């Protein structure tokens, strides 16, 4: 379980690499995007009520509210660091023993991401944008402590769809 850095001081050794990234990608969405998504959202809500699946309708409405609120706020800058004993994301520290595996998807300029698989059941992966960092030395350093997932050669489908539809 990740440790919260605000509650206790943890000795994580020397910080080897560090950078920061935005909490989420802020896309430029034009009026056309809002019109298309509104039509799709209303169609899904109408379908939910026609099939008497009210929970699905509520989920669609909540999703629309979240997207609207997210668009009105600026994303927070999150610090990230790779230390001698684990990784630090914001105020959370993950020991290398808590990480199941890692993989790098590097296809600039669209995709430059470092993923970590977690041993926890409910959190299956961490998404760390590489920004302008060179992935080779990072890959070499992390592979000393965590197994590389060689089966992952492309970004996850959910991330691809989210980027394509400008959702996250």
N, C-alpha and C positions, 0 to 999 in steps of 0.2 A: 504494500500500500504506500503511495507517495507520501512523503512527509511535508508538512506545511512549514515553510521557513519563517513565518511570522510568529509561530508559537515557541520555537526552540532554535537554538543555534546548533547547526550541524557542521561537522568537519567533513567537507567534501573535497578537500585537497586543493591543488592548484587548478585554476581555470585554464584550459588549453585553447579552446575556441569560444568566441562569444559574438553574438549579433542580436539584433531585434527585428521583429516583423509585426505587421499589422494583424489585429485579431481576426479580421476577415477582409476579403478583397472588396473594395468599394467600386462598383461598376457605374459607368455613365449609362443611365437608362433613359432613353427618349420617350416621348409621348406614345410612340407606336408600341414600345415594349409594354407600357402600362395598359394600353387598350387591349392588346392581345392577351396579356395575363388576366385582365379583368373579365374578358369574355370566357377564357378557359376556366377561371375560378367560378364564375356564375354558372357555367354549364355543369361543372362538377357538383356545385351545391344543389342545382336543380335535379341532377341525377340522384344525389343522396336522398333528397326528399321524395322523389318518385319511387325509389326502391325502399323507402322507409329506413334508410341507414343514416339516422340522425347524428350519430357519433362522427361518421365520416364528414358530414356537412359542417359540424362544429370544428373539426380538425382543419378543414380547408379555410374556414373563416379565421381561425387562430393563426394559421400559416400566413394568410394575407396581412393580418395585423402585425405579425413579427417582421415580415418583409418591409412593410411601410415604416415601422419604427426604426428598423435597422438602417433604412435609407436616410432617415432624418438625422441620425447620429453619426459622428465620426468614429472610425474604429480606433480602439486603444492600442498603443504600442506595447508589445510584450517582449521582455528581455528573454533571451535564450542563451544557455551556456553548456558547454561540454567540459566536465571536470574529470579529475583523475578517478573518482569513485562513482560517477553517474552523470545524469543530465539535469539541468535546472530549467524549468519553463515557468516564467513569472515567479510566483512564490512557492512552487512545488518542486520537490527534489525526488527524482526517481533513481534508485540505485541500479547499477548494471544488472544485478541479480533479478530485478523486477521486470526487465525487458526480455521478451521472448526472442525477438529478432529485429532486424532493421533492413531497409532497402532504400535505394536512391533512385528516383525517377528524374532524369535530367534530359530535357528536350526543350532547350531555350528557343524562343523567349517565353512560350506559354507555360511550360512546366519545369520547375526547378524545386523539387521537394525531397525532404528527408522524412521517411516514415519509420516509426518504431511500433512493433507489435508488442502488446503487453500480456503478461501472464494472467492479469485480472480477467475475470469472466465477463463483466459488463462493459469494460473499456477494451476495445480490441485493437485500436491503433492511435498513435499520435501523429499529427500532421505538422511538420515544421518546414515552412518555406525557406529555401537556401539563400534567397535574395541575391547578393553579388558574390557570395562565397564560392570558392573553388571546391567542388565536391570530392576531388581525389584525396587530398590529405585528410579530410574529415572521414571519408570512407575507410582509409587505411588505419586511422586512429581507433575508430569505433569497432572495427573488425577484430581488434585485439581483445575486446571484452564481450562482444555480443555477436551471435551467429548472424550471418547474412542470409536473407531469404532470397535464394536464387530463382525461385519460381515467379516472383513478382517482376514482370518486365514492363508493365504499363501501369499508369495510375488507376486507382479503383474506379469502377463505373460510376459510383455516386459522385465522386469528385469531378469526373469528366462531364456528367450531366449538369451538375451545379455550375460549372464554369461556362458550359455552352448556353444554359438558360439564364445566366447572370443571377444566380440565386444566393451564392455565398462568396 
